[in-house]
Amino acid sequence: MIHGVAGSGKTLILVYRCLKLAAELNKPVLVLCFNKSLAARLRHLLNEKGIGDRQVSIRPFHGWCVDLLRQYQLPIPSSNQFPGMAFGEELTQRVIQAVETGTIPAGTYGAVLIDEGHDFQPSWLKLVVQMVDPSTNALLLLYDDSQHIYGNQTKRKVSFKSLGIQAQGRTTILKVNYRNTEEILSVAYTFAKEYLSPTETQMGTDEVVLETTGDSEDSPLLVLPQSAGRHGPQPKLIQLPSFSAEVGYLAQRAQQLYDQGIAWGDMAVVYRNNWMAEKVRDRLQKADIPVEWINQAGKQGYDPSKPSIKLVTMHSSKGLEFPVVFIPGLGYLPDSHSTPEEEARLLYVAMTRAIDQLVMSGDRPSSFMK
């Protein structure tokens, strides 16, 4: 179990753990995460190290569930019958039931590694633990509760022991953020700290805690970030008269950075709503700037090797990082369909994708622009 702040090297640890396990184990190694973009990045990182899909399978959790149902010739639920989130819930329940009845055998993987484990529901984790070969007992869970952006936080008061995860005595805490400059981390944390700090209702043995002592190793932890001391430009927050003006500024600034030697693939635009992405894409294409829209529906997969600006949702940006990150549309946040806490966590995740430079903009006053 590794609890680590954003940019603390959790994914790097996972990659090198995969290299070690692939060389030692005869059974397959499984890597699970939540979103497709992170799965693509992990696949790219392992391919660079000479590890292919035959040695290590990297899948988004729900994609893995579909794989299992197909492999054991079990019916896959219809998205028409189970629309939206109901599809994922039904899919998961079918796999859980099949494992409980022995239709899908347990213990089939030599090791299982989970990145961004804070986005997994307790029932998912309980299922995954059963898939680890008892003779190896090799499970790696990477966790950062400050980046939890899916589901209701109040429902996450559960001990790892109750899920079959042996966390006590096997827990490491990584507090230092190596990804972001001190300036970027300071802005991101100062903005979101009231949502990331523990409260009286969060403190407890089986709840979110700030530090780990004794039985608290068995609980989700909220670890506050520390800077590694690397410095860079101060993040920019620019107010412009319209979203069109924001997009125009973004295209102009991206071109300037490219002319200064920063590759297109080292830049990303992290957005909240699809209409924003459409306007950004159209403006960049008009300026002959290569852009790759990472479609949340999966129509456009994430390819880190393409020399293009990545256009990615705040949700799908989790686990990714870029030297330069643009975040337009702050005037439209918080989104009316989510709570301010959920939106603040999303924006915190988006800000901490930036390695060296962070540029944010908005066209209207909002609580997030103050």
C-alpha positions as CSV (number, residue, x, y, z in Angstrom):
1,M,0.0,0.0,0.0
2,I,1.5,3.3,-1.1
3,H,-0.3,6.6,-0.1
4,G,1.3,9.4,-2.1
5,V,0.5,13.0,-3.0
6,A,0.2,14.0,-6.7
7,G,3.5,13.9,-8.4
8,S,5.3,11.8,-5.7
9,G,6.3,9.1,-8.1
10,K,3.6,6.5,-7.5
11,T,3.3,5.6,-11.2
12,L,7.1,5.3,-11.5
13,I,7.1,2.9,-8.7
14,L,4.3,0.9,-10.4
15,V,6.3,0.7,-13.7
16,Y,9.5,-0.6,-12.0
17,R,7.5,-3.0,-9.8
18,C,6.0,-4.4,-13.1
19,L,9.5,-4.9,-14.5
20,K,10.5,-6.9,-11.5
21,L,7.3,-9.0,-11.3
22,A,7.3,-9.8,-15.1
23,A,10.8,-11.2,-14.7
24,E,10.0,-13.3,-11.6
25,L,6.5,-14.7,-12.1
26,N,5.1,-17.4,-14.3
27,K,1.5,-16.2,-14.0
28,P,0.3,-13.0,-15.7
29,V,0.6,-9.6,-14.1
30,L,-2.5,-7.3,-14.2
31,V,-2.4,-3.5,-13.9
32,L,-5.7,-1.8,-13.3
33,C,-6.7,1.9,-13.2
34,F,-9.9,3.9,-13.7
35,N,-9.6,5.8,-16.9
36,K,-8.5,4.9,-20.4
37,S,-6.0,7.8,-20.7
38,L,-4.0,6.6,-17.8
39,A,-4.1,3.0,-19.1
40,A,-2.6,4.2,-22.4
41,R,0.2,6.2,-20.6
42,L,1.1,3.2,-18.5
43,R,1.1,1.0,-21.6
44,H,3.4,3.5,-23.3
45,L,5.8,3.7,-20.3
46,L,6.1,-0.1,-20.1
47,N,6.6,-0.5,-23.8
48,E,9.5,1.9,-23.5
49,K,11.0,-0.4,-20.9
50,G,10.6,-3.4,-23.2
51,I,7.5,-4.9,-21.5
52,G,4.7,-5.9,-23.8
53,D,1.0,-6.7,-23.3
54,R,1.7,-10.5,-23.1
55,Q,3.8,-10.0,-20.0
56,V,1.7,-7.3,-18.3
57,S,-1.9,-6.6,-19.0
58,I,-3.0,-3.0,-18.5
59,R,-6.7,-2.3,-18.4
60,P,-9.2,0.2,-17.1
61,F,-11.3,-1.5,-14.5
62,H,-14.5,-1.8,-16.4
63,G,-12.7,-2.8,-19.6
64,W,-11.1,-5.7,-17.6
65,C,-14.6,-6.7,-16.4
66,V,-15.8,-6.9,-20.0
67,D,-12.6,-9.0,-20.8
68,L,-13.5,-11.5,-18.1
69,L,-17.1,-11.9,-19.1
70,R,-16.0,-12.5,-22.7
71,Q,-13.2,-14.9,-21.7
72,Y,-15.6,-17.1,-19.8
73,Q,-18.4,-16.7,-22.3
74,L,-20.8,-14.9,-19.9
75,P,-23.4,-12.4,-21.0
76,I,-22.3,-8.8,-21.1
77,P,-25.0,-6.3,-20.1
78,S,-26.5,-4.0,-22.7
79,S,-25.8,-0.3,-22.4
80,N,-29.4,0.3,-23.7
81,Q,-30.9,-1.7,-20.9
82,F,-28.4,-0.2,-18.3
83,P,-27.7,3.4,-19.4
84,G,-25.1,5.6,-17.9
85,M,-23.5,4.6,-14.5
86,A,-26.0,1.7,-14.2
87,F,-24.0,-0.2,-16.9
88,G,-20.8,-0.1,-14.9
89,E,-22.6,-1.2,-11.8
90,E,-24.3,-4.1,-13.5
91,L,-21.1,-5.1,-15.3
92,T,-19.2,-5.2,-12.0
93,Q,-21.9,-7.2,-10.2
94,R,-21.9,-9.8,-12.9
95,V,-18.2,-10.4,-12.5
96,I,-18.4,-10.4,-8.7
97,Q,-21.2,-13.0,-8.8
98,A,-19.3,-15.1,-11.3
99,V,-16.2,-15.1,-9.1
100,E,-18.3,-16.0,-6.0
101,T,-19.8,-19.0,-7.8
102,G,-16.5,-20.1,-9.2
103,T,-17.6,-19.5,-12.8
104,I,-14.7,-17.1,-13.1
105,P,-11.8,-18.6,-11.1
106,A,-10.1,-16.6,-8.4
107,G,-6.3,-16.3,-7.9
108,T,-5.5,-16.3,-11.6
109,Y,-2.9,-13.5,-11.6
110,G,0.6,-13.7,-10.2
111,A,0.3,-10.0,-9.2
112,V,-2.2,-7.2,-9.4
113,L,-1.2,-3.5,-9.3
114,I,-3.8,-0.7,-9.0
115,D,-3.0,2.9,-9.9
116,E,-5.2,5.7,-8.7
117,G,-6.9,3.3,-6.3
118,H,-8.7,6.1,-4.6
119,D,-11.1,6.1,-7.6
120,F,-12.1,2.4,-7.0
121,Q,-15.2,1.5,-5.1
122,P,-14.8,-0.8,-2.1
123,S,-16.6,-3.6,-3.9
124,W,-14.1,-3.3,-6.8
125,L,-11.1,-3.6,-4.5
126,K,-12.6,-6.6,-2.7
127,L,-13.1,-8.3,-6.1
128,V,-9.6,-7.5,-7.3
129,V,-8.0,-8.9,-4.1
130,Q,-9.6,-12.3,-4.8
131,M,-7.9,-12.4,-8.2
132,V,-4.4,-12.5,-6.7
133,D,-2.6,-15.9,-6.5
134,P,-2.5,-16.6,-2.7
135,S,1.0,-18.1,-3.1
136,T,2.4,-14.8,-4.2
137,N,0.0,-12.5,-2.3
138,A,1.3,-9.7,-4.6
139,L,-1.0,-6.7,-4.5
140,L,0.2,-3.1,-4.9
141,L,-2.3,-0.4,-4.3
142,L,-1.4,3.2,-5.0
143,Y,-3.6,5.8,-3.3
144,D,-4.1,9.6,-2.9
145,D,-7.4,10.5,-1.3
146,S,-6.9,14.2,-2.2
147,Q,-7.4,13.2,-5.9
148,H,-10.6,11.2,-5.2
149,I,-13.0,12.7,-7.8
150,Y,-15.6,9.9,-8.3
151,G,-18.5,9.2,-6.0
152,N,-19.6,10.5,-2.6
153,Q,-16.7,11.0,-0.2
154,T,-18.9,10.3,2.8
155,K,-19.4,6.7,1.5
156,R,-15.6,5.9,1.6
157,K,-15.4,5.2,5.4
158,V,-14.2,1.6,5.1
159,S,-11.2,-0.3,6.4
160,F,-8.9,-2.0,4.0
161,K,-8.9,-5.1,6.2
162,S,-12.6,-5.6,5.5
163,L,-11.8,-5.8,1.8
164,G,-9.1,-8.4,2.2
165,I,-6.2,-5.9,1.8
166,Q,-3.4,-6.5,4.3
167,A,-2.2,-2.9,4.7
168,Q,-0.9,-2.9,8.3
169,G,2.9,-3.1,8.3
170,R,2.9,-2.8,4.5
171,T,2.1,0.9,4.1
172,T,4.4,3.6,2.7
173,I,3.6,7.3,2.7
174,L,5.1,9.6,0.0
175,K,4.6,13.2,1.0
176,V,7.0,15.0,-1.4
177,N,5.7,16.2,-4.8
178,Y,8.5,16.0,-7.4
179,R,6.3,16.8,-10.4
180,N,5.3,20.4,-9.9
181,T,7.4,23.4,-9.2
182,E,7.0,25.0,-5.8
183,E,5.0,27.8,-7.4
184,I,2.5,25.5,-9.1
185,L,2.0,23.3,-6.0
186,S,1.6,26.4,-3.8
187,V,-1.2,27.8,-6.0
188,A,-3.0,24.5,-6.3
189,Y,-2.8,23.6,-2.7
190,T,-3.7,27.2,-1.4
191,F,-6.8,27.1,-3.7
192,A,-8.0,23.6,-2.6
193,K,-6.7,23.3,1.0
194,E,-10.0,23.8,2.7
195,Y,-11.3,20.8,0.8
196,L,-8.1,18.7,1.4
197,S,-7.7,19.3,5.1
198,P,-9.1,16.8,7.6
199,T,-12.1,17.8,9.6
200,E,-13.5,16.5,12.9
201,T,-15.9,14.2,11.1
202,Q,-13.1,12.7,9.0
203,M,-10.8,11.8,11.9
204,G,-11.0,8.2,13.0
205,T,-9.6,4.7,12.7
206,D,-11.6,3.7,9.7
207,E,-11.9,7.2,8.1
208,V,-9.8,9.7,6.3
209,V,-6.8,10.7,8.5
210,L,-3.9,13.1,8.1
211,E,-1.1,10.8,9.4
212,T,-0.8,7.1,9.9
213,T,-0.3,5.6,13.4
214,G,-1.3,2.2,14.7
215,D,-4.7,1.1,13.2
216,S,-4.9,4.1,10.9
217,E,-2.7,2.2,8.4
218,D,-5.9,0.2,7.7
219,S,-7.7,3.4,6.4
220,P,-7.7,5.8,3.5
221,L,-5.2,8.5,4.2
222,L,-5.3,12.2,3.3
223,V,-1.6,13.1,2.9
224,L,-0.8,16.8,2.5
225,P,1.8,17.6,-0.2
226,Q,5.3,18.9,0.4
227,S,7.3,20.6,-2.3
228,A,10.6,19.2,-3.6
229,G,11.8,22.8,-3.9
230,R,12.0,23.0,-7.7
231,H,11.2,26.4,-9.0
232,G,9.7,27.9,-12.2
233,P,7.4,30.6,-13.5
234,Q,4.6,31.8,-11.4
235,P,1.2,30.3,-12.6
236,K,-0.9,32.7,-14.6
237,L,-4.5,33.5,-14.0
238,I,-5.8,35.7,-16.8
239,Q,-9.3,37.3,-17.1
240,L,-10.5,38.0,-20.6
241,P,-13.8,39.5,-21.9
242,S,-15.1,36.2,-23.4
243,F,-14.4,32.5,-23.8
244,S,-13.5,33.1,-27.4
245,A,-10.9,35.6,-26.2
246,E,-9.5,32.9,-23.9
247,V,-9.2,30.5,-26.7
248,G,-7.5,33.1,-28.9
249,Y,-5.0,33.8,-26.2
250,L,-4.4,30.1,-25.6
251,A,-3.6,29.5,-29.3
252,Q,-1.3,32.5,-29.4
253,R,0.5,31.5,-26.2
254,A,0.9,27.9,-27.4
255,Q,2.5,29.1,-30.6
256,Q,4.9,31.3,-28.7
257,L,6.0,28.4,-26.5
258,Y,6.5,26.2,-29.5
259,D,8.6,28.9,-31.1
260,Q,10.7,28.9,-27.9
261,G,11.4,25.2,-28.3
262,I,8.6,23.5,-26.3
263,A,7.2,20.6,-28.3
264,W,3.5,20.4,-29.1
265,G,3.3,17.0,-27.3
266,D,4.6,18.7,-24.1
267,M,1.4,20.9,-23.9
268,A,-2.1,20.0,-22.8
269,V,-5.4,21.8,-22.5
270,V,-7.4,20.5,-19.6
271,Y,-11.1,21.4,-19.8
272,R,-14.4,20.9,-17.9
273,N,-17.1,20.8,-20.5
274,N,-17.2,19.4,-24.1
275,W,-18.3,22.7,-25.6
276,M,-15.1,24.2,-24.4
277,A,-13.1,21.5,-26.0
278,E,-14.9,22.0,-29.3
279,K,-14.0,25.7,-29.4
280,V,-10.4,25.1,-28.4
281,R,-10.0,22.3,-31.0
282,D,-11.5,24.4,-33.8
283,R,-9.3,27.4,-32.9
284,L,-6.1,25.4,-32.8
285,Q,-6.9,23.7,-36.0
286,K,-7.6,27.0,-37.7
287,A,-4.1,28.2,-36.5
288,D,-2.6,25.0,-38.0
289,I,-1.6,23.8,-34.5
290,P,-1.7,20.0,-34.2
291,V,-4.3,19.0,-31.5
292,E,-5.4,15.6,-30.3
293,W,-8.8,15.5,-28.6
294,I,-8.9,12.7,-26.0
295,N,-12.5,11.9,-26.3
296,Q,-14.0,10.7,-23.0
297,A,-16.2,8.2,-24.8
298,G,-13.1,6.5,-26.1
299,K,-13.4,7.3,-29.7
300,Q,-10.0,9.0,-29.6
301,G,-7.4,7.2,-27.5
302,Y,-4.5,8.8,-25.8
303,D,-1.2,8.5,-27.7
304,P,1.7,10.1,-25.8
305,S,4.0,9.8,-28.8
306,K,1.9,12.0,-31.1
307,P,3.4,15.5,-31.6
308,S,0.2,17.3,-30.8
309,I,-1.3,19.3,-28.0
310,K,-3.5,17.0,-25.9
311,L,-7.1,18.2,-25.2
312,V,-8.3,16.2,-22.2
313,T,-11.0,16.4,-19.6
314,M,-10.2,17.1,-16.0
315,H,-11.4,13.6,-15.1
316,S,-9.3,11.9,-17.8
317,S,-6.2,14.0,-17.0
318,K,-5.7,12.0,-13.8
319,G,-2.3,10.2,-13.8
320,L,-1.1,12.3,-16.7
321,E,1.5,15.1,-16.7
322,F,2.8,17.7,-19.1
323,P,5.4,20.5,-19.0
324,V,2.8,23.1,-19.9
325,V,-0.9,23.0,-18.9
326,F,-3.7,25.4,-20.0
327,I,-6.9,25.4,-18.0
328,P,-9.5,27.7,-19.7
329,G,-13.1,28.4,-18.6
330,L,-12.6,29.0,-14.8
331,G,-15.4,31.5,-15.0
332,Y,-17.8,28.6,-15.5
333,L,-16.6,26.8,-12.3
334,P,-17.9,25.4,-10.1
335,D,-20.1,23.4,-12.4
336,S,-23.8,23.6,-11.3
337,H,-24.2,19.8,-11.5
338,S,-21.5,19.1,-8.8
339,T,-20.7,20.3,-5.4
340,P,-18.1,23.0,-4.9
341,E,-15.9,20.3,-3.1
342,E,-16.1,18.0,-6.0
343,E,-15.3,20.8,-8.4
344,A,-12.4,22.0,-6.3
345,R,-10.8,18.5,-6.2
346,L,-11.2,18.3,-10.0
347,L,-9.5,21.7,-10.5
348,Y,-6.7,20.6,-8.0
349,V,-6.1,17.5,-10.1
350,A,-6.0,19.6,-13.3
351,M,-3.6,22.1,-11.8
352,T,-1.2,19.4,-10.6
353,R,-0.8,18.0,-14.1
354,A,1.5,20.9,-14.9
355,I,5.2,20.1,-14.5
356,D,6.7,23.6,-15.3
357,Q,4.1,26.1,-16.5
358,L,0.4,26.5,-15.6
359,V,-1.8,29.0,-17.5
360,M,-5.4,29.5,-16.3
361,S,-8.1,31.8,-17.7
362,G,-11.7,32.9,-17.2
363,D,-14.1,35.3,-18.7
364,R,-16.4,36.0,-15.7
365,P,-16.1,36.3,-11.9
366,S,-16.8,33.1,-10.1
367,S,-16.0,31.7,-6.6
368,F,-13.0,29.8,-8.2
369,M,-11.7,33.0,-9.8
370,K,-11.4,35.0,-6.5
